[in-house]
Amino acid sequence: MEHKKKKSNSRSWYQTIWRWHFYAGLFAAPFLLILAFSGGVYLFKPQIEGALYQDQYQVEEVGTETLDSSSIIGAAQDRYPSAVVTALKIYEEEDRTAEVTVMDGAIAKSVYVNSYTGTVQGELVTSEKFTELFKKLHSELIVGGTFANRLVELAACWTLILLATGLYLWWPRNQQSVWGTLLPRFRSKGRLYWRDMHAVPAFWFSIMILILIATGLPWSGVMGEQINRLAVSTNTGYPEYAHSFGEKPASAVRAGDVAEDVPWASQNDVVPVSGGGYQSISMDDVAMITAMEEIEKPYTISLPVEEAGVYTIATSHAAPWKSATLHVDQYSGAILSDVRYNDYGVLAKFITAGIALHEGRLFGWFNQLLGLLTCLAIILIVVSSFVMWRKRKPDGLGSPKKPVSKKTTWIALVIMFAGGVLMPLVGLSIVFVLLVDWLLVRRIPKVHRWFHGTSLR
């Protein structure tokens, strides 16, 4: 009798977890396909842009000495005399052109200057670069705006639930064989074959999928703000100022809003203001400060946008420990703020390294390959789940039946709401699902049959 009760409880839990897994996959699967495809392409941004824009990016002959920063910017201004120069980026490769960002009216353009000869080798509208399309697809589903960003974040959070419930369903109960658990049964056919092609890759890539989601959430709207507040409240984030002395009057702007290539840990840094003066120091002076402070290439110098603005020297280096953000008084050249990786708190250090891994920059081509394999695995997992669903040939949606045990259902719901407290968008979506179930599925026979394939009693 006791054995029969345990078996019944186990089956009830399995049905409950499967039901949540089904609904989580139903919502997240389309977004996962988009994120995996766009992310897999964007991982290879350096190689793709290097091939597409070789004429703009590569110098034909490497010289012995580069021009000073003022001359490079002057070359760009000669091409666009009415444009406003906003930034200068210097790359670490000797055969790479310098990139000058200009605002030509309301359009941001990148002007590529041969740093040995001063020749302008071309320009590109920043938002129209090929990989920018995939970046926008990955983060904003192309349409952009807050709603699209929240949808992507919600899909990422539900994927965490997918992973947890999927591992529960994968866990072997009646067999000890590696086939079907650690290795797929390639000779099997039908739903069994597709089940293995779904479950086995999901198991092997579960940790990497979890890492990609966790390292992407700091950029999201709701969870990103929660992570930032956690870092600030626990002093594990970043200091606003470091290695500088004297009064540091703060402006109303954040570093990420006025400067390019600012590391995540300094995005929300309150930018100090420059003291009074009549003439700004030259870009050559700022470049000298950059060299004296041992800022490693690639780095970007963002120019002041107003009288009280500052020069910002920033590098989101592939090696996170080389990241830096410096704010320099545009009149005196004094370093008002100097924040390096070592100044970050523990959480900020982990997140900075995680973002580099997420973008395929942390450990070279192997990082890119690992990311690509994970993206391909996600696509396989989603496609195989669709095939399994269609092979069941459900009438309508064909969602799993509710478990007989109401106790199991309520315990699972409490657990889900606990997760919703940590992930607010998930909590709101659960409330929405429960309202749909109560107002439509339970009350309208046609809707009930479409969801469950059975009639209301």
C-alpha positions as CSV (number, residue, x, y, z in Angstrom):
1,M,0.0,0.0,0.0
2,E,2.8,2.4,0.9
3,H,4.6,1.6,-2.3
4,K,1.5,2.3,-4.3
5,K,1.0,5.7,-2.6
6,K,4.6,6.7,-3.3
7,K,4.2,5.6,-6.9
8,S,1.0,7.7,-7.2
9,N,2.7,10.8,-5.6
10,S,5.7,10.3,-8.0
11,R,3.3,10.2,-11.0
12,S,1.4,13.2,-9.8
13,W,4.6,15.2,-9.4
14,Y,5.7,14.1,-12.9
15,Q,2.4,15.2,-14.4
16,T,2.7,18.6,-12.6
17,I,6.3,19.2,-13.7
18,W,5.5,18.2,-17.2
19,R,2.6,20.5,-17.4
20,W,4.7,23.5,-16.3
21,H,7.5,22.4,-18.7
22,F,5.0,22.3,-21.5
23,Y,3.6,25.7,-20.9
24,A,7.0,27.3,-20.3
25,G,8.2,25.8,-23.6
26,L,5.1,26.9,-25.4
27,F,5.9,30.5,-24.6
28,A,9.7,30.5,-24.6
29,A,10.4,28.3,-27.7
30,P,9.8,31.0,-30.4
31,F,11.9,33.5,-28.6
32,L,14.6,30.9,-27.9
33,L,14.9,30.3,-31.7
34,I,15.3,34.0,-32.3
35,L,17.8,34.5,-29.5
36,A,19.9,31.4,-30.5
37,F,20.0,32.3,-34.2
38,S,20.8,36.0,-33.7
39,G,23.2,35.3,-30.9
40,G,25.0,32.7,-32.9
41,V,25.6,35.1,-35.7
42,Y,26.5,38.0,-33.4
43,L,29.2,35.9,-31.7
44,F,31.2,36.2,-34.9
45,K,30.9,40.0,-35.3
46,P,34.7,40.6,-35.6
47,Q,35.0,38.0,-38.4
48,I,31.8,39.0,-40.2
49,E,32.5,42.7,-40.2
50,G,36.1,42.2,-41.0
51,A,35.1,40.4,-44.2
52,L,32.2,42.7,-45.1
53,Y,34.0,46.0,-44.4
54,Q,37.6,45.1,-45.3
55,D,38.1,48.2,-47.4
56,Q,37.1,50.4,-44.4
57,Y,38.7,48.4,-41.7
58,Q,42.1,47.3,-43.1
59,V,45.0,49.5,-44.1
60,E,47.0,48.3,-47.1
61,E,50.4,49.0,-45.7
62,V,51.4,49.3,-42.1
63,G,53.6,52.3,-41.5
64,T,56.3,52.9,-38.9
65,E,54.6,55.7,-37.0
66,T,50.9,56.6,-36.5
67,L,49.5,60.1,-36.8
68,D,48.5,62.0,-33.6
69,S,44.8,61.9,-32.6
70,S,44.1,65.5,-33.7
71,S,45.2,64.7,-37.2
72,I,43.1,61.6,-37.4
73,I,40.0,63.5,-36.2
74,G,40.9,66.4,-38.6
75,A,40.8,63.9,-41.5
76,A,37.3,62.9,-40.5
77,Q,36.2,66.5,-40.1
78,D,37.5,67.4,-43.6
79,R,35.2,64.7,-44.9
80,Y,32.2,65.9,-42.8
81,P,32.9,69.6,-42.1
82,S,29.5,70.2,-40.6
83,A,29.4,67.1,-38.5
84,V,30.1,66.9,-34.7
85,V,32.9,64.5,-33.7
86,T,31.7,62.5,-30.6
87,A,34.4,59.7,-30.2
88,L,37.6,58.3,-31.4
89,K,38.3,54.5,-31.1
90,I,41.8,53.1,-31.4
91,Y,42.2,49.4,-32.1
92,E,45.0,47.1,-31.0
93,E,45.7,45.6,-34.5
94,E,48.4,47.5,-36.3
95,D,46.6,47.1,-39.7
96,R,43.3,48.4,-38.4
97,T,42.0,51.9,-39.2
98,A,41.1,54.3,-36.5
99,E,37.3,54.8,-36.1
100,V,35.9,58.3,-35.7
101,T,32.3,58.6,-34.7
102,V,30.5,61.7,-35.9
103,M,26.9,63.0,-35.8
104,D,26.0,64.1,-39.3
105,G,22.8,65.9,-38.4
106,A,20.8,63.2,-36.6
107,I,22.7,60.3,-38.1
108,A,25.6,58.6,-36.3
109,K,28.3,57.6,-38.7
110,S,31.6,55.8,-38.3
111,V,34.5,57.3,-40.3
112,Y,37.5,55.1,-40.9
113,V,40.8,56.8,-41.1
114,N,44.2,55.3,-42.0
115,S,46.2,56.2,-38.9
116,Y,49.5,56.2,-40.9
117,T,48.5,58.4,-43.8
118,G,45.4,60.2,-42.7
119,T,43.4,58.9,-45.7
120,V,39.7,58.4,-45.1
121,Q,39.0,54.8,-46.3
122,G,35.2,55.0,-46.0
123,E,32.3,55.5,-43.6
124,L,29.3,53.5,-42.4
125,V,26.0,54.5,-40.8
126,T,26.4,53.0,-37.4
127,S,22.9,51.6,-37.1
128,E,23.1,50.0,-40.6
129,K,26.1,47.8,-40.0
130,F,25.2,44.2,-40.8
131,T,25.7,42.8,-37.3
132,E,23.6,45.6,-35.7
133,L,20.6,44.0,-37.2
134,F,21.3,40.8,-35.3
135,K,22.1,42.8,-32.1
136,K,18.7,44.5,-32.3
137,L,17.0,41.2,-33.1
138,H,18.7,39.6,-30.1
139,S,17.8,42.3,-27.6
140,E,14.7,44.0,-28.9
141,L,13.2,41.7,-31.6
142,I,14.0,44.4,-34.1
143,V,10.8,46.4,-33.3
144,G,12.6,47.8,-30.3
145,G,11.0,49.6,-27.3
146,T,10.3,48.6,-23.7
147,F,7.7,46.0,-24.5
148,A,9.9,44.0,-26.9
149,N,12.8,44.2,-24.3
150,R,10.5,42.9,-21.6
151,L,9.3,40.0,-23.8
152,V,12.9,38.9,-24.4
153,E,13.6,39.1,-20.6
154,L,10.4,37.2,-19.8
155,A,11.4,34.4,-22.3
156,A,14.9,34.2,-20.7
157,C,13.4,33.9,-17.2
158,W,10.9,31.2,-18.3
159,T,13.8,29.3,-19.9
160,L,15.3,29.0,-16.4
161,I,12.0,27.2,-15.4
162,L,12.3,25.1,-18.6
163,L,15.8,24.0,-17.5
164,A,14.7,23.1,-14.0
165,T,11.6,21.2,-15.0
166,G,13.4,19.6,-17.9
167,L,16.1,18.2,-15.7
168,Y,13.5,16.8,-13.4
169,L,11.8,15.0,-16.4
170,W,15.2,13.9,-17.8
171,W,16.3,12.3,-14.5
172,P,16.3,8.4,-15.0
173,R,13.9,6.5,-12.9
174,N,13.5,3.1,-14.3
175,Q,16.7,2.4,-16.0
176,Q,20.5,2.9,-15.5
177,S,21.6,2.8,-19.1
178,V,23.5,5.6,-20.6
179,W,21.4,5.3,-23.7
180,G,18.5,7.8,-23.6
181,T,20.1,9.7,-20.7
182,L,23.7,10.5,-21.5
183,L,23.7,9.4,-25.2
184,P,20.8,9.4,-27.7
185,R,19.5,6.2,-29.1
186,F,20.2,6.9,-32.7
187,R,18.7,3.6,-33.9
188,S,15.3,4.3,-32.4
189,K,12.5,5.7,-34.4
190,G,9.5,8.0,-33.9
191,R,8.9,9.9,-30.8
192,L,11.5,8.0,-28.8
193,Y,14.2,9.2,-31.2
194,W,13.1,12.8,-31.0
195,R,12.7,12.5,-27.3
196,D,16.4,11.6,-27.0
197,M,17.4,14.4,-29.5
198,H,15.5,16.7,-27.2
199,A,16.5,15.5,-23.7
200,V,20.2,14.5,-24.1
201,P,21.5,17.7,-25.7
202,A,19.4,19.7,-23.2
203,F,21.2,17.8,-20.4
204,W,24.7,18.3,-21.8
205,F,24.2,22.0,-22.6
206,S,22.1,22.9,-19.5
207,I,25.0,24.5,-17.7
208,M,26.1,26.6,-20.7
209,I,22.5,27.6,-21.4
210,L,22.1,28.7,-17.8
211,I,25.3,30.7,-18.0
212,L,24.2,32.4,-21.2
213,I,20.9,33.4,-19.6
214,A,22.4,34.5,-16.3
215,T,25.1,36.6,-18.1
216,G,22.5,38.2,-20.4
217,L,20.1,39.3,-17.6
218,P,22.2,42.2,-16.4
219,W,21.4,44.0,-19.6
220,S,17.6,43.5,-19.2
221,G,15.2,46.1,-17.9
222,V,13.6,44.6,-14.7
223,M,16.1,41.9,-13.6
224,G,19.0,44.1,-14.7
225,E,17.8,46.9,-12.4
226,Q,17.4,44.4,-9.6
227,I,20.9,43.1,-10.1
228,N,22.2,46.6,-10.1
229,R,20.4,47.4,-6.8
230,L,21.7,44.2,-5.3
231,A,25.3,45.2,-6.2
232,V,24.9,48.7,-4.8
233,S,23.2,47.6,-1.5
234,T,25.8,44.9,-0.8
235,N,28.8,47.0,-1.9
236,T,29.6,44.3,-4.4
237,G,29.2,46.7,-7.4
238,Y,31.5,49.5,-8.4
239,P,32.7,52.7,-6.8
240,E,31.6,55.9,-8.4
241,Y,35.1,57.4,-8.1
242,A,38.5,55.8,-7.6
243,H,42.2,56.8,-7.5
244,S,41.4,60.6,-7.7
245,F,41.4,63.3,-5.2
246,G,39.5,66.5,-4.4
247,E,35.9,67.5,-4.8
248,K,34.0,65.6,-7.5
249,P,30.8,67.5,-8.4
250,A,28.3,65.1,-10.1
251,S,26.2,65.9,-13.2
252,A,22.8,64.5,-13.9
253,V,24.1,62.1,-16.5
254,R,25.3,58.5,-16.5
255,A,28.5,57.2,-18.2
256,G,26.6,54.9,-20.4
257,D,24.5,57.7,-21.8
258,V,27.4,60.0,-22.9
259,A,30.2,57.7,-23.7
260,E,30.9,54.7,-25.9
261,D,32.4,51.3,-24.9
262,V,31.8,51.8,-21.2
263,P,32.0,48.5,-19.2
264,W,28.8,47.3,-17.6
265,A,30.1,48.0,-14.1
266,S,30.5,51.7,-15.0
267,Q,27.4,52.2,-17.1
268,N,25.4,53.8,-14.3
269,D,28.4,55.7,-12.9
270,V,27.4,59.3,-12.3
271,V,29.7,61.4,-14.5
272,P,31.6,64.2,-12.7
273,V,31.7,67.7,-14.3
274,S,34.6,69.7,-15.5
275,G,35.7,72.9,-13.7
276,G,35.6,76.3,-15.4
277,G,37.9,77.2,-18.2
278,Y,38.1,79.0,-21.5
279,Q,39.7,76.4,-23.8
280,S,39.6,72.6,-23.8
281,I,42.7,70.5,-23.8
282,S,43.5,68.9,-27.2
283,M,42.8,65.3,-28.1
284,D,46.6,64.8,-28.2
285,D,46.7,65.7,-24.5
286,V,43.9,63.2,-23.8
287,A,45.8,60.5,-25.8
288,M,48.9,61.3,-23.7
289,I,46.9,60.8,-20.5
290,T,45.6,57.5,-22.0
291,A,49.2,56.3,-22.5
292,M,50.4,57.6,-19.1
293,E,47.6,55.7,-17.4
294,E,48.5,52.6,-19.3
295,I,45.0,52.1,-20.9
296,E,45.4,49.2,-23.2
297,K,43.9,49.1,-26.7
298,P,41.2,48.9,-27.9
299,Y,40.0,52.0,-26.2
300,T,37.5,54.8,-27.0
301,I,37.8,58.5,-26.1
302,S,34.4,60.1,-26.0
303,L,34.4,63.9,-26.3
304,P,32.5,66.3,-24.0
305,V,29.0,67.2,-25.2
306,E,28.6,70.4,-23.2
307,E,30.6,73.0,-21.4
308,A,30.7,71.1,-18.1
309,G,31.2,67.8,-19.8
310,V,34.3,65.6,-19.6
311,Y,36.5,63.4,-21.8
312,T,35.7,59.8,-21.1
313,I,38.4,57.2,-21.8
314,A,36.8,53.7,-21.8
315,T,37.7,50.1,-22.7
316,S,35.4,47.1,-22.5
317,H,38.4,44.8,-23.0
318,A,38.1,41.2,-24.0
319,A,40.2,40.5,-21.0
320,P,37.8,41.9,-18.3
321,W,40.7,42.7,-15.9
322,K,41.9,45.3,-18.4
323,S,38.6,47.2,-18.3
324,A,38.8,50.8,-17.4
325,T,36.7,54.0,-17.3
326,L,38.3,57.4,-16.8
327,H,36.7,60.8,-16.7
328,V,39.0,63.7,-17.5
329,D,38.4,67.4,-16.9
330,Q,38.2,68.9,-20.4
331,Y,40.0,72.2,-19.3
332,S,42.6,71.1,-16.8
333,G,43.2,67.5,-17.9
334,A,42.8,66.4,-14.3
335,I,41.6,62.8,-13.9
336,L,38.3,63.2,-12.0
337,S,37.5,59.5,-11.9
338,D,39.5,56.4,-12.6
339,V,37.7,53.0,-12.2
340,R,39.4,49.8,-13.1
341,Y,38.4,46.1,-12.8
342,N,40.2,45.8,-9.5
343,D,38.0,48.5,-8.1
344,Y,34.8,46.5,-8.8
345,G,33.0,44.6,-6.1
346,V,32.8,40.8,-6.3
347,L,29.5,40.7,-8.1
348,A,30.5,43.3,-10.6
349,K,33.7,41.3,-11.4
350,F,31.7,38.2,-12.0
351,I,29.2,40.0,-14.2
352,T,31.9,41.8,-16.2
353,A,33.6,38.4,-16.9
354,G,30.2,36.8,-17.6
355,I,29.3,39.5,-20.2
356,A,32.6,38.9,-22.0
357,L,31.9,35.2,-22.1
358,H,28.3,35.8,-23.3
359,E,29.6,37.9,-26.2
360,G,32.3,35.3,-27.1
361,R,35.2,37.6,-26.1
362,L,36.6,36.0,-22.9
363,F,38.8,33.3,-24.3
364,G,39.1,33.8,-28.0
365,W,37.9,31.5,-30.8
366,F,37.1,28.7,-28.4
367,N,34.6,30.9,-26.5
368,Q,33.0,31.7,-29.9
369,L,32.9,28.0,-30.8
370,L,31.4,27.0,-27.4
371,G,28.7,29.8,-27.8
372,L,27.9,28.6,-31.3
373,L,27.5,25.0,-30.3
374,T,25.2,26.1,-27.4
375,C,23.1,28.1,-29.8
376,L,22.8,25.2,-32.3
377,A,21.9,22.9,-29.3
378,I,19.1,25.3,-28.3
379,I,17.8,25.3,-31.9
380,L,17.9,21.4,-31.9
381,I,16.1,21.3,-28.5
382,V,13.3,23.6,-29.7
383,V,12.8,21.8,-33.1
384,S,12.8,18.4,-31.5
385,S,10.2,19.5,-29.0
386,F,8.0,20.7,-31.8
387,V,8.4,17.4,-33.7
388,M,7.5,15.4,-30.5
389,W,4.4,17.5,-30.0
390,R,3.2,17.0,-33.6
391,K,3.9,13.2,-33.4
392,R,1.4,13.1,-30.5
393,K,-1.1,14.4,-33.0
394,P,-3.1,16.3,-30.3
395,D,-6.5,17.7,-31.0
396,G,-5.9,21.4,-30.5
397,L,-3.1,22.4,-28.1
398,G,-2.9,19.0,-26.4
399,S,-1.6,20.3,-23.1
400,P,-0.7,17.6,-20.5
401,K,-3.6,16.6,-18.2
402,K,-3.9,18.1,-14.7
403,P,-2.5,15.8,-12.0
404,V,-5.1,14.1,-9.8
405,S,-3.5,15.3,-6.6
406,K,-4.6,18.9,-5.8
407,K,-1.9,19.0,-3.1
408,T,0.8,18.6,-5.6
409,T,-0.7,21.2,-7.8
410,W,-0.8,23.8,-5.0
411,I,2.8,23.0,-3.8
412,A,4.1,23.5,-7.3
413,L,2.1,26.7,-7.7
414,V,3.6,28.1,-4.4
415,I,7.1,27.1,-5.7
416,M,6.4,28.9,-9.0
417,F,5.2,32.1,-7.2
418,A,8.4,32.0,-5.1
419,G,10.3,32.0,-8.4
420,G,8.0,34.9,-9.5
421,V,9.1,36.9,-6.5
422,L,12.7,36.6,-7.7
423,M,11.7,37.2,-11.3
424,P,8.8,39.7,-11.2
425,L,7.9,39.3,-14.9
426,V,7.5,35.6,-14.4
427,G,5.2,36.3,-11.4
428,L,3.0,38.6,-13.4
429,S,2.8,36.1,-16.3
430,I,1.7,33.3,-13.9
431,V,-1.1,35.6,-12.7
432,F,-2.1,36.2,-16.3
433,V,-2.1,32.5,-17.1
434,L,-4.2,31.7,-14.0
435,L,-6.7,34.4,-15.0
436,V,-6.9,33.0,-18.6
437,D,-7.4,29.5,-17.2
438,W,-10.1,30.7,-14.8
439,L,-12.0,33.0,-17.1
440,L,-11.7,31.2,-20.4
441,V,-10.4,27.7,-20.3
442,R,-12.6,26.5,-17.4
443,R,-15.8,28.2,-18.6
444,I,-15.9,28.0,-22.4
445,P,-16.2,24.4,-23.7
446,K,-14.5,25.1,-27.1
447,V,-11.5,26.7,-25.5
448,H,-11.3,23.9,-22.9
449,R,-11.4,21.2,-25.7
450,W,-8.7,23.1,-27.6
451,F,-6.4,23.3,-24.6
452,H,-7.0,19.8,-23.2
453,G,-8.7,17.7,-25.9
454,T,-11.5,16.9,-23.6
455,S,-15.0,18.4,-22.8
456,L,-16.1,20.2,-19.7
457,R,-18.0,18.1,-17.2
